[in-house]
């Protein structure tokens, strides 16, 4: 039997985190969500907990230092 190219599949089950944010950061997330909603034509801005996830994903995906360190592991 040949070896498959597809490796183990990561479990994408959501994990709930409970964190405390400084008030200033929370207000910035709300302001960002408002600007984001206007820029893409949403009637209402997304709540901070919904907009934070794609922001964190984007940050990690574009952090070159992290990518380099991760490859070295």
Protein Blocks (a to p, Z undefined) as FASTA:
>chain_A
ZZdfbdcdddfbdcdddddddfklmmmmmmmmmmmmmmnopabdcdfklmmmmmmmmmmm
mmmklmmmmmmZZ
